Amino acid sequence: GSYASKRRALGADRLRVDLVGDCRAYGGASLEARARTLDVEGVVHFQDWVAHDEAERLMHSADLLLLLAQDQPTQVPQKLYEYLGTRVPILAFADAEGETAELLRRAGGHFVVTANDVGATEAALTDSIRRQGGAAGGPPNDALLEEWTTRMQLLRLKAALGA
């Protein structure tokens, strides 16, 4: 059985991880082969790039979104803003003092792992499963999320330029 099956009695019938995009390999290593080695190929599914509307459909239908943003403390991936717009809880791996972790803490309702620590990862996953897709730390801060929309950012830029 897989790690998920052994640790939480979650198998392919109760847990599905969809990795979409250029994600079959990382750093020259096959992630598909690694999934087979870890006996999680029934849980982890790889899908090549999809059209943006299909990606949005997949994001909105998810119970939890995965964001990998380690080793980029001063950068915020565009994907984070797309994820925030879905109002779906996010499981993020990010730098403790980085911008991504700070934005997620401010937004509320997400799970952030800031250490390369199996125990911290397991705790975040356990919490997200226990909440059945519910948010960590209460509901998201909708007023703050509205401030971060492209429309609001463009209005601020326009005002700053005196236009």
C-alpha positions as CSV (number, residue, x, y, z in Angstrom):
1,G,0.0,0.0,0.0
2,S,1.0,3.6,-0.5
3,Y,2.2,6.0,2.2
4,A,-1.3,7.6,2.2
5,S,-2.9,4.1,2.6
6,K,-0.5,3.2,5.4
7,R,-0.6,6.4,7.4
8,R,-4.2,7.6,7.0
9,A,-6.1,4.8,5.4
10,L,-6.5,6.9,2.3
11,G,-6.1,5.2,-1.0
12,A,-6.8,6.0,-4.6
13,D,-10.5,5.8,-3.9
14,R,-10.3,8.6,-1.3
15,L,-7.3,10.7,-2.3
16,R,-6.2,12.0,-5.7
17,V,-3.4,14.3,-6.5
18,D,-3.4,15.9,-10.0
19,L,-0.2,17.5,-11.2
20,V,-1.0,19.5,-14.3
21,G,1.5,21.1,-16.7
22,D,5.2,20.4,-17.2
23,C,5.5,18.2,-14.2
24,R,6.4,14.7,-15.2
25,A,10.1,15.4,-14.4
26,Y,12.0,17.7,-12.1
27,G,15.7,18.4,-12.3
28,G,16.1,15.7,-14.8
29,A,14.5,13.1,-12.7
30,S,11.2,11.4,-13.6
31,L,8.5,12.1,-11.0
32,E,6.3,9.5,-12.6
33,A,9.0,6.9,-11.8
34,R,9.4,8.2,-8.3
35,A,5.6,7.9,-7.8
36,R,5.9,4.3,-8.9
37,T,8.8,3.7,-6.5
38,L,6.8,5.2,-3.6
39,D,3.8,3.1,-4.6
40,V,1.5,6.2,-5.1
41,E,0.9,6.0,-8.8
42,G,-2.7,5.2,-8.1
43,V,-3.0,8.5,-6.2
44,V,-0.7,10.8,-8.1
45,H,-1.8,11.6,-11.7
46,F,0.1,13.6,-14.2
47,Q,-1.5,15.6,-16.9
48,D,0.2,17.8,-19.6
49,W,-0.7,21.4,-20.1
50,V,-4.4,22.3,-20.5
51,A,-6.2,25.3,-21.8
52,H,-6.6,28.1,-19.2
53,D,-10.3,27.6,-18.9
54,E,-9.8,23.9,-18.2
55,A,-7.1,24.8,-15.6
56,E,-9.5,27.2,-13.9
57,R,-12.2,24.4,-13.9
58,L,-9.7,22.0,-12.3
59,M,-8.7,24.6,-9.7
60,H,-12.3,25.4,-8.7
61,S,-13.2,21.7,-8.4
62,A,-10.2,20.9,-6.1
63,D,-10.5,20.5,-2.4
64,L,-6.9,21.7,-1.9
65,L,-4.5,23.4,-4.2
66,L,-0.7,22.7,-4.1
67,L,1.8,25.6,-4.4
68,L,5.5,25.0,-4.5
69,A,7.3,28.3,-3.9
70,Q,10.5,27.4,-1.9
71,D,13.8,29.2,-2.4
72,Q,12.1,32.4,-3.8
73,P,11.6,34.6,-0.7
74,T,11.2,37.8,-2.6
75,Q,9.1,36.5,-5.5
76,V,5.4,35.6,-5.6
77,P,4.3,33.2,-8.3
78,Q,1.5,34.4,-10.5
79,K,-0.2,31.0,-9.7
80,L,-0.7,32.2,-6.1
81,Y,-3.0,35.0,-7.3
82,E,-5.0,32.6,-9.5
83,Y,-5.3,30.2,-6.6
84,L,-6.4,32.9,-4.2
85,G,-9.1,33.9,-6.6
86,T,-10.7,30.4,-6.4
87,R,-11.2,30.6,-2.6
88,V,-10.0,27.0,-2.4
89,P,-7.6,26.3,0.5
90,I,-4.0,26.2,-0.5
91,L,-1.2,23.9,0.8
92,A,1.9,26.0,0.1
93,F,5.5,25.1,0.6
94,A,7.2,28.5,0.9
95,D,10.0,30.3,2.7
96,A,9.2,31.2,6.3
97,E,10.0,34.9,5.9
98,G,9.1,35.1,2.2
99,E,6.5,37.1,0.4
100,T,4.4,34.0,-0.5
101,A,4.1,32.8,3.1
102,E,3.3,36.4,4.2
103,L,0.5,36.8,1.7
104,L,-1.0,33.5,2.6
105,R,-0.9,34.4,6.3
106,R,-2.5,37.7,5.6
107,A,-5.2,36.2,3.3
108,G,-6.1,33.6,5.9
109,G,-7.6,30.1,5.3
110,H,-4.5,28.3,4.0
111,F,-1.9,25.7,5.1
112,V,1.7,26.9,4.8
113,V,4.7,24.6,5.3
114,T,7.9,26.6,5.7
115,A,10.4,23.9,6.7
116,N,11.7,21.0,4.7
117,D,10.2,18.7,7.3
118,V,8.2,15.6,6.8
119,G,6.5,16.1,10.2
120,A,5.4,19.6,9.3
121,T,4.1,18.4,5.9
122,E,2.2,15.5,7.5
123,A,0.7,17.9,10.1
124,A,-0.5,20.3,7.4
125,L,-2.0,17.5,5.3
126,T,-3.7,15.9,8.3
127,D,-5.2,19.3,9.2
128,S,-6.4,19.8,5.7
129,I,-8.0,16.3,5.5
130,R,-9.5,16.8,9.0
131,R,-11.1,20.0,7.8
132,Q,-12.4,18.2,4.7
133,G,-11.3,21.1,2.4
134,G,-12.1,23.7,5.0
135,A,-9.8,26.6,5.6
136,A,-7.1,26.8,8.2
137,G,-7.4,29.8,10.5
138,G,-10.9,30.7,9.5
139,P,-12.4,32.0,6.2
140,P,-10.3,34.0,3.7
141,N,-10.1,37.7,4.1
142,D,-12.3,38.7,1.1
143,A,-11.7,42.4,1.5
144,L,-8.0,41.9,1.3
145,L,-8.3,39.6,-1.7
146,E,-10.4,42.2,-3.5
147,E,-7.5,44.7,-2.9
148,W,-5.1,42.3,-4.6
149,T,-7.2,41.9,-7.8
150,T,-5.8,43.0,-11.1
151,R,-8.5,45.6,-11.5
152,M,-7.7,47.2,-8.1
153,Q,-3.9,47.1,-8.8
154,L,-4.5,48.8,-12.2
155,L,-6.6,51.5,-10.5
156,R,-3.8,52.2,-8.0
157,L,-1.3,52.3,-10.8
158,K,-3.5,54.7,-12.8
159,A,-3.9,57.0,-9.7
160,A,-0.1,56.9,-9.0
161,L,0.6,58.0,-12.6
162,G,-2.0,60.8,-12.2
163,A,-4.0,59.5,-15.1
